[in-house]
Amino acid sequence: MIWQREYFGAVNTNWVLTVIALCFLMSMILIQYVAAGVFGLLGIVALLQLVYFKRVGKKLTLLNDKNRSRMLKGGKSEWALTFENNGLPIWNGQLRLQFLDAVYPLSDQNVSHSKLIEIVVPLTIGTNEIVTVRVPILGQKRGLSRLKGLELTIPHLFGEGSILLVHKPMLRMEQMVYPSIYPLKDLRHPSALKPGDYEYKHSLFQDLFSPIGTRDYEPTDQFHHIHWKASARMQKLQTKVFTQKANESVLLILNVANHYSIISDLEERIEMIASYVDFYYREGIPYALTVNVRSFGRSPYLFLPTGDGQKQRQKAMELLTVLSQNDLTMPFPRMLTHLDMHENLPMSVIIFTHDTKEISSYVAKWTKSAHVDVIGSTSIGGDVLWKKHSLQSS
């Protein structure tokens, strides 16, 4: 069943139909044919109204395809609901939508102001017609907004009363509002101790697929690096020169736990992480992300493996978007222990936590092989201020 039907005023219509029938009979008995004709016409109208109420909406369907739209905080999108009606036409219907307040309708008319926003929009659709109702919305705050309820009220055509259709299947339309992003710079920490994709002239590693020139041959050069065409042209042996590459992969570690609750500045923390993610995406730097929120799977906490590009950015933003004050956390040192035992740390590790004492032993160990930053943050007037303790490998 797609729609749950509730009738309002049907009893009154039945009483009116009964009274009209009695008046029609009395008019016929008293041979008042004009009055009988009037009552007969009213009876036909009331009867048609009952039939209309019984059948309207039975062949109305919502194209409930899974759809998730994404926007930044302050961005614009829309709820787009497409209806197909193969039954009786619907006139002057009132469509009532309910959704979470991560987004807010641009039109402030017929809107209830609460955590669950409710808006009413008109709907008129004929027989064998497809209509799309669009509700423009604005990204109000970070989070995931789902359509929680959909109701359609169809009024009585000629009097009081209405029918309420409540959509029963789960609505599969979502709006995801990403956190705000701040511009960052000077976050690159390439390491010459491991091969990667970053061009770094002090690196010990070369990209053999990216020759950039030649130089005179030296006895220590490998034989298969000789450039024979250049050697023939220069009349002496020439060796290929390759681009030097370094590794600058990053692991972002976020601590959202404050004893047995969530930290009070969760939003500021998430915006800071999102800014780092956006910077690494634009610079093409591979990164991983981990948060000490309990999860199911290979890791007992939220963990996004190392990657880069648009898909990695989308996964990271979605992970940050769904974090909330109601998440179940795990002790931060326990997560660091699991990371130390089961994951290969990249060349740069950035830890976001207020409590630096509980992680001092891990920082001391990791700085022997990686660049480690421990960052605390506050937010004043929308500007991110960083308290940074940088511990670099010797």
ROVEX-193279 format. One line per field, with one value per residue (C-alpha): residue in three letters; x, y, z. Coordinates in nm, 3 decimals. Layout:
type (ALA:...);
c1 (X:...);
c2 (Y:...);
c3 (Z:...);
This chain:
type (MET:ILE:TRP:GLN:ARG:GLU:TYR:PHE:GLY:ALA:VAL:ASN:THR:ASN:TRP:VAL:LEU:THR:VAL:ILE:ALA:LEU:CYS:PHE:LEU:MET:SER:MET:ILE:LEU:ILE:GLN:TYR:VAL:ALA:ALA:GLY:VAL:PHE:GLY:LEU:LEU:GLY:ILE:VAL:ALA:LEU:LEU:GLN:LEU:VAL:TYR:PHE:LYS:ARG:VAL:GLY:LYS:LYS:LEU:THR:LEU:LEU:ASN:ASP:LYS:ASN:ARG:SER:ARG:MET:LEU:LYS:GLY:GLY:LYS:SER:GLU:TRP:ALA:LEU:THR:PHE:GLU:ASN:ASN:GLY:LEU:PRO:ILE:TRP:ASN:GLY:GLN:LEU:ARG:LEU:GLN:PHE:LEU:ASP:ALA:VAL:TYR:PRO:LEU:SER:ASP:GLN:ASN:VAL:SER:HIS:SER:LYS:LEU:ILE:GLU:ILE:VAL:VAL:PRO:LEU:THR:ILE:GLY:THR:ASN:GLU:ILE:VAL:THR:VAL:ARG:VAL:PRO:ILE:LEU:GLY:GLN:LYS:ARG:GLY:LEU:SER:ARG:LEU:LYS:GLY:LEU:GLU:LEU:THR:ILE:PRO:HIS:LEU:PHE:GLY:GLU:GLY:SER:ILE:LEU:LEU:VAL:HIS:LYS:PRO:MET:LEU:ARG:MET:GLU:GLN:MET:VAL:TYR:PRO:SER:ILE:TYR:PRO:LEU:LYS:ASP:LEU:ARG:HIS:PRO:SER:ALA:LEU:LYS:PRO:GLY:ASP:TYR:GLU:TYR:LYS:HIS:SER:LEU:PHE:GLN:ASP:LEU:PHE:SER:PRO:ILE:GLY:THR:ARG:ASP:TYR:GLU:PRO:THR:ASP:GLN:PHE:HIS:HIS:ILE:HIS:TRP:LYS:ALA:SER:ALA:ARG:MET:GLN:LYS:LEU:GLN:THR:LYS:VAL:PHE:THR:GLN:LYS:ALA:ASN:GLU:SER:VAL:LEU:LEU:ILE:LEU:ASN:VAL:ALA:ASN:HIS:TYR:SER:ILE:ILE:SER:ASP:LEU:GLU:GLU:ARG:ILE:GLU:MET:ILE:ALA:SER:TYR:VAL:ASP:PHE:TYR:TYR:ARG:GLU:GLY:ILE:PRO:TYR:ALA:LEU:THR:VAL:ASN:VAL:ARG:SER:PHE:GLY:ARG:SER:PRO:TYR:LEU:PHE:LEU:PRO:THR:GLY:ASP:GLY:GLN:LYS:GLN:ARG:GLN:LYS:ALA:MET:GLU:LEU:LEU:THR:VAL:LEU:SER:GLN:ASN:ASP:LEU:THR:MET:PRO:PHE:PRO:ARG:MET:LEU:THR:HIS:LEU:ASP:MET:HIS:GLU:ASN:LEU:PRO:MET:SER:VAL:ILE:ILE:PHE:THR:HIS:ASP:THR:LYS:GLU:ILE:SER:SER:TYR:VAL:ALA:LYS:TRP:THR:LYS:SER:ALA:HIS:VAL:ASP:VAL:ILE:GLY:SER:THR:SER:ILE:GLY:GLY:ASP:VAL:LEU:TRP:LYS:LYS:HIS:SER:LEU:GLN:SER:SER);
c1 (0.000:0.147:-0.100:-0.278:-0.620:-0.801:-1.142:-1.263:-1.623:-1.741:-1.997:-2.148:-2.171:-2.353:-2.601:-2.655:-2.712:-2.966:-3.154:-3.157:-3.295:-3.577:-3.660:-3.664:-3.909:-4.135:-4.134:-4.235:-4.513:-4.646:-4.614:-4.369:-4.162:-3.956:-3.843:-3.782:-3.561:-3.358:-3.312:-3.227:-2.955:-2.813:-2.821:-2.628:-2.364:-2.325:-2.308:-2.043:-1.848:-1.848:-1.736:-1.463:-1.336:-1.329:-1.125:-0.910:-0.540:-0.550:-0.344:-0.123:0.244:0.560:0.873:1.068:1.413:1.716:1.866:2.126:2.212:2.525:2.598:2.819:2.683:2.502:2.455:2.124:1.943:1.584:1.349:1.215:0.912:0.771:0.415:0.240:-0.138:-0.328:-0.650:-0.899:-0.768:-0.669:-0.758:-0.628:-0.436:-0.208:0.124:0.287:0.661:0.859:1.240:1.528:1.656:2.000:1.830:1.571:1.316:1.390:1.020:0.924:0.550:0.359:0.672:0.681:0.998:1.138:1.405:1.168:1.070:0.725:0.621:0.296:0.294:0.003:-0.047:-0.287:-0.252:-0.482:-0.550:-0.257:-0.033:0.318:0.395:0.720:0.689:1.008:1.084:1.399:1.610:1.921:2.198:2.146:2.398:2.623:2.432:2.213:1.850:1.600:1.236:1.067:0.705:0.483:0.110:-0.142:-0.470:-0.746:-1.035:-1.408:-1.511:-1.846:-1.846:-1.661:-1.440:-1.126:-0.924:-0.571:-0.323:-0.013:0.279:0.381:0.701:1.026:1.124:1.466:1.555:1.834:2.017:2.374:2.522:2.901:3.084:3.230:3.578:3.852:4.148:4.473:4.834:5.183:5.070:5.311:5.566:5.728:5.967:6.270:6.270:5.994:5.893:5.575:5.430:5.557:5.839:6.116:6.471:6.624:6.454:6.650:6.395:6.334:6.033:6.169:5.866:5.932:6.268:6.326:6.663:7.012:7.360:7.708:7.756:7.934:8.088:7.839:7.534:7.326:7.367:6.993:6.964:7.184:7.002:7.136:6.985:7.122:7.459:7.477:7.385:7.637:7.909:7.949:7.747:7.445:7.248:6.877:6.780:6.455:6.215:6.290:5.985:5.904:5.621:5.387:5.091:4.905:4.703:4.445:4.350:4.053:3.967:3.601:3.583:3.586:3.582:3.240:3.088:3.153:3.376:3.194:3.365:3.280:3.165:3.490:3.693:3.499:3.534:3.910:3.939:3.723:3.958:4.255:4.069:3.988:4.353:4.486:4.225:4.327:4.698:4.658:4.804:4.689:4.545:4.364:4.119:4.032:3.791:3.745:3.375:3.280:3.208:3.157:3.397:3.768:3.837:3.642:3.640:3.569:3.859:3.894:4.194:4.452:4.340:4.310:4.091:3.722:3.592:3.823:3.712:3.347:3.395:3.581:3.319:3.035:3.211:3.253:2.897:2.727:2.924:2.697:2.681:2.501:2.782:2.932:3.302:3.597:3.899:4.146:4.460:4.293:4.239:4.601:4.718:4.513:4.650:5.006:4.963:4.752:4.821:5.129:5.165:5.231:5.511:5.302:5.059:4.833:4.653:4.361:4.307:4.279:4.458:4.821:4.940:4.759:4.924:5.281:5.418:5.272:5.399:5.749:5.747:5.602:5.835:6.122:5.984:5.731:5.646:5.393:5.176:4.952:4.687:4.431:4.188:3.945:3.710:3.654:3.421:3.446:3.829:4.016:4.301:4.548:4.757:5.016:5.287:5.507:5.731:5.945:6.160:6.524);
c2 (0.000:0.334:0.569:0.541:0.704:0.904:1.066:1.389:1.493:1.172:1.110:1.453:1.381:1.055:1.242:1.505:1.231:1.065:1.394:1.464:1.117:1.169:1.509:1.358:1.087:1.341:1.560:1.263:1.168:1.525:1.541:1.833:1.740:2.060:2.015:1.646:1.738:1.979:1.724:1.457:1.678:1.750:1.379:1.299:1.561:1.421:1.066:1.159:1.327:1.004:0.805:1.061:1.038:0.658:0.649:0.962:0.906:0.527:0.544:0.834:0.732:0.913:0.832:0.744:0.684:0.701:1.047:1.226:1.586:1.748:2.113:2.330:2.522:2.821:2.650:2.605:2.292:2.169:1.890:1.756:1.526:1.374:1.241:1.024:1.006:0.739:0.784:1.063:1.421:1.610:1.978:2.222:1.956:2.059:1.872:1.869:1.786:1.716:1.714:1.774:2.128:2.083:2.256:2.535:2.633:2.958:3.044:3.129:3.084:2.799:2.683:2.558:2.659:2.364:2.096:1.909:2.159:2.129:2.309:2.309:2.347:2.322:2.025:1.993:1.700:1.567:1.214:1.043:1.336:1.362:1.664:1.759:1.971:2.167:2.317:2.539:2.496:2.645:2.458:2.586:2.380:2.077:1.752:1.509:1.601:1.334:1.360:1.223:1.255:1.323:1.394:1.506:1.671:1.673:1.907:1.849:1.980:2.131:2.155:2.082:1.780:1.636:1.320:1.279:1.056:0.961:0.817:0.491:0.369:0.519:0.829:0.788:1.151:1.314:1.645:1.643:1.974:1.973:2.171:2.514:2.526:2.778:2.851:2.694:2.705:2.583:2.235:2.031:1.810:1.588:1.317:1.200:0.871:0.709:0.715:0.898:1.141:1.480:1.641:1.703:1.775:1.646:1.305:0.981:0.831:0.888:0.840:0.616:0.691:1.067:1.149:1.525:1.545:1.401:1.457:1.321:0.958:0.870:0.532:0.480:0.517:0.212:0.080:0.073:0.446:0.543:0.756:0.608:0.862:1.154:0.977:0.938:1.303:1.431:1.181:1.077:0.872:1.047:0.933:0.999:1.240:1.154:1.351:1.308:1.204:1.218:1.090:1.337:1.117:1.234:1.074:1.298:1.180:1.344:1.305:1.392:1.243:1.444:1.180:1.017:1.281:1.462:1.771:2.103:2.254:1.965:2.194:2.395:2.073:1.934:2.258:2.249:1.887:1.969:2.255:2.018:1.768:2.038:2.155:1.802:1.744:2.058:1.978:1.610:1.485:1.137:1.129:0.906:1.004:0.840:0.942:0.774:0.705:0.339:0.161:-0.187:-0.347:-0.399:-0.116:-0.063:0.311:0.533:0.492:0.614:0.447:0.651:0.790:1.107:1.266:1.355:1.025:1.041:1.397:1.299:1.005:1.224:1.500:1.252:1.097:1.441:1.544:1.259:1.305:1.419:1.479:1.146:0.927:0.655:0.719:0.503:0.606:0.799:0.612:0.282:0.398:0.515:0.175:-0.001:0.235:0.174:-0.204:-0.250:0.041:0.157:0.521:0.768:1.024:1.294:1.256:1.538:1.479:1.701:1.674:1.899:1.659:1.621:1.440:1.114:1.083:1.189:0.834:0.776:1.112:1.036:0.701:0.823:1.123:0.881:0.795:1.067:1.434:1.470:1.773:1.793:2.063:2.215:2.476:2.745:2.955:3.329:3.515:3.248:3.262:2.944:2.994:2.708:2.602:2.386:2.170:2.048:1.749:1.660:1.356:1.397);
c3 (0.000:-0.110:0.056:0.390:0.353:0.620:0.559:0.721:0.678:0.510:0.788:0.731:0.358:0.433:0.656:0.386:0.129:0.360:0.415:0.042:-0.027:0.226:0.080:-0.268:-0.156:0.018:-0.296:-0.510:-0.266:-0.264:-0.645:-0.627:-0.931:-0.946:-0.585:-0.651:-0.947:-0.734:-0.456:-0.714:-0.861:-0.516:-0.439:-0.759:-0.668:-0.316:-0.448:-0.703:-0.423:-0.221:-0.523:-0.592:-0.233:-0.251:-0.571:-0.581:-0.517:-0.559:-0.877:-0.768:-0.735:-0.632:-0.832:-0.518:-0.668:-0.443:-0.476:-0.261:-0.343:-0.201:-0.127:0.088:0.384:0.238:-0.099:-0.280:-0.393:-0.416:-0.324:-0.654:-0.616:-0.935:-0.922:-1.181:-1.173:-1.367:-1.172:-1.101:-1.123:-0.808:-0.773:-0.509:-0.321:-0.033:-0.020:0.324:0.344:0.661:0.668:0.908:0.954:0.794:0.500:0.503:0.235:0.052:0.069:0.427:0.363:0.529:0.717:1.074:1.262:1.457:1.429:1.196:0.929:0.775:0.459:0.260:-0.119:-0.366:-0.596:-0.888:-1.127:-1.396:-1.520:-1.698:-1.611:-1.462:-1.245:-1.066:-0.752:-0.676:-0.335:-0.339:-0.024:0.134:0.317:0.672:0.871:0.836:0.835:0.646:0.583:0.483:0.385:0.697:0.595:0.294:0.317:0.056:0.156:-0.108:-0.021:-0.074:-0.414:-0.314:0.063:0.386:0.442:0.287:0.241:0.377:0.193:0.395:0.198:0.367:0.189:0.316:0.122:-0.040:-0.109:0.092:0.105:0.237:0.357:0.371:0.641:0.570:0.418:0.494:0.260:0.378:0.257:0.345:0.448:0.235:0.410:0.143:0.258:0.061:0.252:0.048:-0.321:-0.417:-0.672:-0.551:-0.752:-0.499:-0.609:-0.284:-0.310:-0.330:-0.570:-0.941:-1.166:-1.442:-1.659:-1.659:-1.822:-1.836:-2.016:-2.045:-1.903:-1.966:-1.879:-1.555:-1.467:-1.184:-1.413:-1.498:-1.851:-1.931:-1.850:-2.145:-2.405:-2.732:-2.970:-2.770:-2.742:-3.123:-3.170:-2.913:-3.016:-2.650:-2.405:-2.253:-1.950:-1.902:-1.622:-1.444:-1.229:-0.861:-0.661:-0.290:-0.073:0.100:0.196:0.507:0.785:0.955:1.305:1.477:1.846:1.911:2.262:2.582:2.858:2.801:2.573:2.245:2.240:2.260:1.953:1.722:1.441:1.443:1.441:1.147:0.950:1.009:0.889:0.587:0.502:0.513:0.294:0.040:0.032:-0.024:-0.295:-0.485:-0.451:-0.546:-0.216:-0.101:0.249:0.497:0.769:1.100:1.379:1.717:1.660:1.686:1.360:1.219:0.975:0.946:1.190:1.514:1.441:1.141:0.899:0.540:0.367:0.178:-0.156:-0.361:-0.623:-0.636:-0.497:-0.195:-0.124:-0.149:0.090:0.340:0.325:0.373:0.671:0.830:0.745:0.932:1.256:1.538:1.911:1.952:1.818:2.036:2.082:2.182:2.395:2.185:2.308:2.220:1.863:1.837:1.962:1.695:1.428:1.543:1.530:1.214:0.979:0.790:0.882:0.596:0.596:0.761:1.053:1.177:1.509:1.612:1.987:2.293:2.525:2.420:2.734:2.659:2.318:2.403:2.385:2.036:1.911:2.040:1.860:1.531:1.499:1.440:1.098:1.009:1.035:1.320:1.400:1.706:1.661:1.895:1.767:1.870:1.661:1.708:1.475:1.210:1.193:1.275:1.521:1.553:1.848:1.680:1.826:1.540:1.607:1.307:1.247:1.313);
